[in-house]
């Protein structure tokens, strides 16, 4: 109940013994020194209004007045509607949010209301309610109603003797008109947000995913002095009360948190085959033999799936992800399953480039395919293709001994890695590595097995062999669509080569046209001097190109340097392989040079003060033999007359062999460090190759 009232509220109550006007109430409150306060309010002077706390006698009068109003409301006829709907709106709750005990209470009240209506048909509502009240007080209700009475009250009262009341049953009858949600009692449970909660969540919601115990340990540094640090149990209870998504905000990034948020499941049941294809690249999870040098590597596989039937209609395997791998997979798909209407892919460089989307020379324009990309970092949108990698390639890779996926045991993975490298070093090949041509045939087997396996997203049918119900396979779904009248848009045999031939634009000059540093010639190009032409080429054969004008008409087939005779053509693929090989050689040589510099660091030049040697006297018969020099001084030791020479300067060694030769020739300059290095060098393969045989012969 309120403790403070405005003058207008007190005047509207028309209480006995106090003025009936607002000015009169204000004068009395000020004269008697009632406690007052100012609160924000619309329409008040300066946006505030004054409220007073009446004395105890007036407060008792207010309480009794409000109680009489509630009693009169209960005595109103059942057909009377409440004058205001504010209370109904405020107490409205959703039926789907009800807890079990609320639903049980609502069902018990509904059963009692049905009994009241049954009795009211004979003697009226009020008499029916009073009859049930008397029977509940004497425990003479029917057994099922007697058991429902405590549930309907939502509490049993003292010693379990609480029964039904006239006022409650009138309220239940009114609430029953609004359904179960209105008839159910309200839940008093509320999530109280403690004062320390924002500080705790700022520490807990970090991408490093700190533990709750660590956050509580750090919390005193961030809490104001007036807020007490919670216990671990209190903090843990609070985090469990909030939603899982809210608790993981900050701990998960915007991409990762999508995995626990709601999503839209796309329905493909109304689509026809080849209506839309989707494709993606996948780094194979096992090592195979490289087609060029036989060393282990992981190929890049591009597969194309029909969205409606989940059938893998095309695929390709290459050394790395590239536009040509995508084109080859798309060519395979169009020849096997037909030209699609939509090609749905991600934003990778293999799909988003001029060769695919150029309006004049791109594959999509020439094949009349609509190219569409998913949103960046939204792989969930292409879940069909992403999941197929697991069903086709990861499942198959686990059968190979060179499997390198996340599920492979770390020890077994390391053992396989060492064995293949040791075999390559010893004999140039490894039995564990699948040869390239064998791998290509193996890939086709995996595709065939996948297309013939039941797929859980396809409709269910009865198996002709077992008689049991199962899902269709992609091949069966495709065949069913063909039986219903589906006809794919096939590529004509005479168009297959040109449709999938990549084109680029180039300018022709004096009958020549240049593409990828190769020059092609035809007399038919002479009439098009200075014009931009469309040049089609074969990525496997660089001996000729197909030249078309901007209208798409074939002008000529130009041959490689047809006006020359001394050069041999180099295909675009060979150029790319050579360029890649040169880059790898340069990077490897840089690492070799760095390792040699670390093993044989350059000598540092250190300044040393000149050594002043004592003056040496010599016999006269030696003076004419020695040259006069200011840098060499001679002393007499009493027995021998010697010349003291300057120390020999140590050169900078370019190789280990040069250093070894110099140390052998300058025994007096060998230090303790040099002795250790000599012992090490004599154990190396280089020493055996250069000096081993010679020194063995000497010994």
Rosetta blueprint (number, residue, H / E / L):
1 X L
2 X L
3 X L
4 X L
5 X E
6 X L
7 X H
8 X H
9 X H
10 X H
11 X H
12 X H
13 X H
14 X L
15 X L
16 X L
17 X L
18 X L
19 X L
20 X L
21 X L
22 X H
23 X H
24 X H
25 X H
26 X H
27 X H
28 X H
29 X H
30 X H
31 X H
32 X H
33 X L
34 X L
35 X E
36 X E
37 X E
38 X E
39 X E
40 X E
41 X E
42 X E
43 X E
44 X E
45 X E
46 X L
47 X L
48 X E
49 X E
50 X E
51 X E
52 X E
53 X E
54 X L
55 X L
56 X H
57 X H
58 X H
59 X H
60 X H
61 X H
62 X H
63 X H
64 X H
65 X H
66 X H
67 X H
68 X H
69 X H
70 X H
71 X H
72 X H
73 X H
74 X H
75 X L
76 X L
77 X L
78 X L
79 X L
80 X L
81 X L
82 X L
83 X L
84 X L
85 X L
86 X H
87 X H
88 X H
89 X H
90 X H
91 X H
92 X L
93 X L
94 X L
95 X H
96 X H
97 X H
98 X L
99 X L
100 X H
101 X H
102 X H
103 X H
104 X H
105 X H
106 X H
107 X H
108 X H
109 X H
110 X H
111 X H
112 X H
113 X H
114 X H
115 X H
116 X H
117 X H
118 X H
119 X H
120 X H
121 X H
122 X H
123 X H
124 X L
125 X H
126 X H
127 X H
128 X H
129 X H
130 X H
131 X H
132 X H
133 X H
134 X H
135 X H
136 X H
137 X H
138 X L
139 X L
140 X L
141 X L
142 X L
143 X H
144 X H
145 X H
146 X H
147 X H
148 X H
149 X H
150 X H
151 X H
152 X H
153 X H
154 X L
155 X L
156 X L
157 X L
158 X H
159 X H
160 X H
161 X L
162 X L
163 X L
164 X L
165 X L
166 X H
167 X H
168 X H
169 X H
170 X H
171 X H
172 X H
173 X H
174 X H
175 X H
176 X H
177 X L
178 X L
179 X L
180 X H
181 X H
182 X H
183 X H
184 X L
185 X L
186 X L
187 X L
188 X L
189 X L
190 X L
191 X L
192 X L
193 X L
194 X L
195 X L
196 X L
197 X H
198 X H
199 X H
200 X H
201 X H
202 X H
203 X H
204 X H
205 X L
206 X L
207 X L
208 X L
209 X L
210 X L
211 X L
212 X H
213 X H
214 X H
215 X H
216 X H
217 X H
218 X H
219 X H
220 X L
221 X L
222 X L
223 X L
224 X L
225 X L
226 X L
227 X L
228 X L
229 X L
230 X L
231 X L
232 X H
233 X H
234 X H
235 X H
236 X H
237 X H
238 X H
239 X H
240 X H
241 X H
242 X L
243 X L
244 X H
245 X H
246 X H
247 X H
248 X H
249 X E
250 X L
251 X L
252 X E
253 X L
254 X L
255 X L
256 X H
257 X H
258 X H
259 X H
260 X H
261 X L
262 X L
263 X L
264 X L
265 X L
266 X L
267 X L
268 X L
269 X L
270 X L
271 X L
272 X L
273 X L
274 X L
275 X L
276 X E
277 X E
278 X E
279 X E
280 X E
281 X E
282 X E
283 X E
284 X L
285 X L
286 X E
287 X L
288 X E
289 X E
290 X L
291 X L
292 X L
293 X L
294 X L
295 X L
296 X E
297 X E
298 X L
299 X L
300 X E
301 X E
302 X E
303 X E
304 X E
305 X E
306 X E
307 X L
308 X L
309 X L
310 X L
311 X L
312 X E
313 X E
314 X E
315 X E
316 X E
317 X E
318 X E
319 X L
320 X L
321 X L
322 X L
323 X H
324 X H
325 X H
326 X H
327 X H
328 X H
329 X H
330 X H
331 X H
332 X H
333 X H
334 X H
335 X H
336 X H
337 X H
338 X L
339 X L
340 X L
341 X L
342 X E
343 X E
344 X E
345 X E
346 X L
347 X L
348 X L
349 X L
350 X L
351 X L
352 X L
353 X L
354 X H
355 X H
356 X H
357 X H
358 X L
359 X L
360 X L
361 X L
362 X L
363 X H
364 X H
365 X H
366 X H
367 X H
368 X L
369 X L
370 X E
371 X E
372 X E
373 X E
374 X L
375 X L
376 X L
377 X L
378 X L
379 X H
380 X H
381 X H
382 X H
383 X H
384 X H
385 X H
386 X H
387 X H
388 X H
389 X H
390 X H
391 X H
392 X H
393 X H
394 X H
395 X H
396 X H
397 X H
398 X L
399 X L
400 X L
401 X L
402 X L
403 X E
404 X L
405 X L
406 X L
407 X L
408 X L
409 X L
410 X H
411 X H
412 X H
413 X H
414 X H
415 X H
416 X H
417 X H
418 X H
419 X H
420 X H
421 X H
422 X H
423 X H
424 X H
425 X H
426 X H
427 X H
428 X L
429 X L
430 X L
431 X L
432 X L
433 X L
434 X L
435 X L
436 X H
437 X H
438 X H
439 X H
440 X H
441 X H
442 X H
443 X H
444 X H
445 X H
446 X H
447 X H
448 X H
449 X H
450 X H
451 X H
452 X H
453 X L
454 X E
455 X L
456 X L
457 X L
458 X L
459 X L
460 X E
461 X E
462 X E
463 X L
464 X L
465 X L
466 X L
467 X L
468 X L
469 X E
470 X E
471 X E
472 X L
473 X E
474 X H
475 X H
476 X H
477 X H
478 X H
479 X H
480 X H
481 X H
482 X H
483 X H
484 X L
485 X L
486 X L
487 X L
488 X L
489 X L
490 X L
491 X L
492 X L
493 X H
494 X H
495 X H
496 X H
497 X H
498 X H
499 X H
500 X L
501 X L
502 X E
503 X E
504 X E
505 X E
506 X E
507 X E
508 X E
509 X E
510 X L
511 X L
512 X E
513 X E
514 X E
515 X E
516 X L
517 X L
518 X E
519 X E
520 X E
521 X E
522 X L
523 X H
524 X H
525 X H
526 X H
527 X H
528 X H
529 X L
530 X L
531 X L
532 X E
533 X E
534 X E
535 X E
536 X E
537 X E
538 X E
539 X L
540 X L
541 X E
542 X E
543 X E
544 X E
545 X E
546 X E
547 X E
548 X E
549 X L
550 X L
551 X L
552 X L
553 X L
554 X E
555 X E
556 X E
557 X E
558 X E
559 X E
560 X E
561 X L
562 X L
563 X L
564 X L
565 X L
566 X L
567 X L
568 X L
569 X L
570 X L
571 X L
572 X H
573 X H
574 X H
575 X H
576 X H
577 X H
578 X H
579 X H
580 X H
581 X H
582 X H
583 X H
584 X H
585 X H
586 X H
587 X H
588 X H
589 X H
590 X H
591 X H
592 X H
593 X H
594 X H
595 X H
596 X H
597 X H
598 X H
599 X H
600 X L
601 X L
602 X L
603 X L
604 X L
605 X L
606 X L
607 X L
608 X L
609 X L
610 X L
611 X L
612 X L
613 X L
614 X L
615 X L
616 X L
617 X L
618 X L
619 X L
620 X H
621 X H
622 X H
623 X H
624 X L
625 X L
626 X L
627 X L
628 X L
629 X L
630 X L
631 X L
632 X L
633 X L
634 X L
635 X L
636 X E
637 X L
638 X L
639 X L
640 X L
641 X E
642 X L
643 X L
644 X L
645 X L
646 X L
647 X L
648 X L
649 X L
650 X L
651 X L
652 X L
653 X L
654 X L
655 X L
656 X H
657 X H
658 X H
659 X H
660 X H
661 X H
662 X H
663 X H
664 X H
665 X H
666 X L
667 X H
668 X H
669 X H
670 X L
671 X L
672 X H
673 X H
674 X H
675 X H
676 X H
677 X H
678 X H
679 X H
680 X H
681 X H
682 X L
683 X L
684 X L
685 X H
686 X H
687 X H
688 X H
689 X H
690 X H
691 X H
692 X H
693 X H
694 X H
695 X H
696 X H
697 X H
698 X H
699 X L
